[in-house]
Amino acid sequence: MQKVFLIAAYAHNRVIGFNGAIPWNIPGEQSRFRKLTTGNVVIMGRKTFDEIFQKLKKPLPGRINIIISKTKSYSDADCYTFSTLKDAVDFSIKEFPEKDIFISGGESLYKEGISLAEKLFLTEIDMDVKGDVFFPDFNENDYVKNIEEEFTEPVSYRYVTYTKLS
Ligand SMILES: NC(=O)c1ccc[n+]([C@@H]2O[C@H](COP(=O)([O-])OP(=O)(O)OC[C@H]3O[C@@H](n4cnc5c(N)ncnc54)[C@H](OP(=O)(O)O)[C@@H]3O)[C@@H](O)[C@H]2O)c1
């Protein structure tokens, strides 16, 4: 069955980014992102994709990259582009029925996508950092929370899964 998920990491005050980048560098912190998304579909906003492309000079390897943009097209970068999140999700469900779909940021995709996702894979990082984009507030009572793994080095952080109550 098709699964639509959301995956994000945030620091204190739900900060997810600053100045077009992720404002922390914690070795190993992204290992759950890599593990869960590899072989699956990642859907992201244009700015998030541009940041990745600038760093890697290519889309996220081993994943179907779908970018949401009303101003640019990325088909020449071996990606799919849609102008709405809904179109991207509908396309993924139709074209890749065996894959999981991960809504992967930034701020407005999380805001819109949180209601579509049956699970939220969140990394909660115990750091105060300056931010200009944030993960949206959501009602924790609508979910079952499970702390999957906790880390203390080099900072304290944890992998948490919120599963939507049906
Ligand atoms: N911590 C994390 O887990 C995480 C994950 C992802 C990103 N980030 C951080 O988040 C920041 C980027 O996020 P952001 O919110 O500024 O930008 P973004 O969502 O990555 O990109 C914004 C652009 O995407 C398109 N877009 C986004 N939502 C849309 C929607 N609902 N409908 C139509 N188009 C939409 C628009 O592109 P057009 O203007 O081309 O139409 C918009 O200008 C960076 O700092 C990044 O490092 C953090």
The ligand as an SDF file (V2000), in Angstrom:
LIG
                    3D

 48 52  0  0  0  0  0  0  0  0999 V2000
   15.8170   20.5910    9.0130 N   0  0  0  0  0  0  0  0  0  0  0  0
   15.2130   19.9670    8.0230 C   0  0  0  0  0  0  0  0  0  0  0  0
   14.7380   18.8320    8.1620 O   0  0  0  0  0  0  0  0  0  0  0  0
   15.0810   20.6720    6.7090 C   0  0  0  0  0  0  0  0  0  0  0  0
   14.5330   19.9930    5.6050 C   0  0  0  0  0  0  0  0  0  0  0  0
   14.4060   20.7030    4.4050 C   0  0  0  0  0  0  0  0  0  0  0  0
   14.8430   22.0180    4.3170 C   0  0  0  0  0  0  0  0  0  0  0  0
   15.3690   22.6070    5.4240 N   0  0  0  0  0  0  0  0  0  0  0  0
   15.7870   24.0240    5.3770 C   0  0  0  0  0  0  0  0  0  0  0  0
   14.6500   24.7790    5.0120 O   0  0  0  0  0  0  0  0  0  0  0  0
   15.0900   25.9360    4.2700 C   0  0  0  0  0  0  0  0  0  0  0  0
   14.3930   25.9460    2.9400 C   0  0  0  0  0  0  0  0  0  0  0  0
   13.0060   25.9570    3.1940 O   0  0  0  0  0  0  0  0  0  0  0  0
   12.0700   27.1150    2.6510 P   0  0  0  0  0  0  0  0  0  0  0  0
   10.7790   26.9360    3.3500 O   0  0  0  0  0  0  0  0  0  0  0  0
   12.7760   28.4220    2.7480 O   0  0  0  0  0  0  0  0  0  0  0  0
   12.0040   26.7930    1.0960 O   0  0  0  0  0  0  0  0  0  0  0  0
   11.5140   25.4970    0.2930 P   0  0  0  0  0  0  0  0  0  0  0  0
   10.1770   25.0310    0.7870 O   0  0  0  0  0  0  0  0  0  0  0  0
   12.5940   24.4920    0.2140 O   0  0  0  0  0  0  0  0  0  0  0  0
   11.3670   26.1550   -1.1390 O   0  0  0  0  0  0  0  0  0  0  0  0
   10.4530   27.1940   -1.3050 C   0  0  0  0  0  0  0  0  0  0  0  0
   10.0510   27.2320   -2.7470 C   0  0  0  0  0  0  0  0  0  0  0  0
    9.4670   25.9800   -3.1190 O   0  0  0  0  0  0  0  0  0  0  0  0
    8.2870   26.1910   -3.8520 C   0  0  0  0  0  0  0  0  0  0  0  0
    7.1750   25.8060   -2.9760 N   0  0  0  0  0  0  0  0  0  0  0  0
    7.2630   25.4630   -1.6810 C   0  0  0  0  0  0  0  0  0  0  0  0
    6.0600   25.1250   -1.2000 N   0  0  0  0  0  0  0  0  0  0  0  0
    5.2010   25.2440   -2.2030 C   0  0  0  0  0  0  0  0  0  0  0  0
    3.8160   25.0280   -2.3230 C   0  0  0  0  0  0  0  0  0  0  0  0
    3.0790   24.5750   -1.2770 N   0  0  0  0  0  0  0  0  0  0  0  0
    3.2240   25.2630   -3.5010 N   0  0  0  0  0  0  0  0  0  0  0  0
    3.9550   25.6930   -4.5480 C   0  0  0  0  0  0  0  0  0  0  0  0
    5.3020   25.9120   -4.4970 N   0  0  0  0  0  0  0  0  0  0  0  0
    5.9040   25.6950   -3.3370 C   0  0  0  0  0  0  0  0  0  0  0  0
    8.3090   27.6590   -4.2370 C   0  0  0  0  0  0  0  0  0  0  0  0
    9.1710   27.7120   -5.3680 O   0  0  0  0  0  0  0  0  0  0  0  0
    9.0240   28.8300   -6.5310 P   0  0  0  0  0  0  0  0  0  0  0  0
    9.3490   30.1270   -5.8540 O   0  0  0  0  0  0  0  0  0  0  0  0
   10.0300   28.4120   -7.5470 O   0  0  0  0  0  0  0  0  0  0  0  0
    7.6200   28.7270   -7.0030 O   0  0  0  0  0  0  0  0  0  0  0  0
    8.9770   28.2760   -3.0330 C   0  0  0  0  0  0  0  0  0  0  0  0
    9.5550   29.5310   -3.2990 O   0  0  0  0  0  0  0  0  0  0  0  0
   16.5910   25.8230    4.1570 C   0  0  0  0  0  0  0  0  0  0  0  0
   17.1840   26.5650    5.2080 O   0  0  0  0  0  0  0  0  0  0  0  0
   16.8310   24.3440    4.3540 C   0  0  0  0  0  0  0  0  0  0  0  0
   18.1260   24.0800    4.8430 O   0  0  0  0  0  0  0  0  0  0  0  0
   15.5000   21.9690    6.5920 C   0  0  0  0  0  0  0  0  0  0  0  0
  1  2  1  0
  2  3  2  0
  2  4  1  0
  4  5  1  0
  4 48  2  0
  5  6  2  0
  6  7  1  0
  7  8  2  0
  8  9  1  0
  8 48  1  0
  9 10  1  0
  9 46  1  0
 10 11  1  0
 11 12  1  0
 11 44  1  0
 12 13  1  0
 13 14  1  0
 14 15  2  0
 14 16  1  0
 14 17  1  0
 17 18  1  0
 18 19  2  0
 18 20  1  0
 18 21  1  0
 21 22  1  0
 22 23  1  0
 23 24  1  0
 23 42  1  0
 24 25  1  0
 25 26  1  0
 25 36  1  0
 26 27  1  0
 26 35  1  0
 27 28  2  0
 28 29  1  0
 29 30  1  0
 29 35  2  0
 30 31  1  0
 30 32  2  0
 32 33  1  0
 33 34  2  0
 34 35  1  0
 36 37  1  0
 36 42  1  0
 37 38  1  0
 38 39  2  0
 38 40  1  0
 38 41  1  0
 42 43  1  0
 44 45  1  0
 44 46  1  0
 46 47  1  0
M  CHG  2   8   1  16  -1
M  END
$$$$
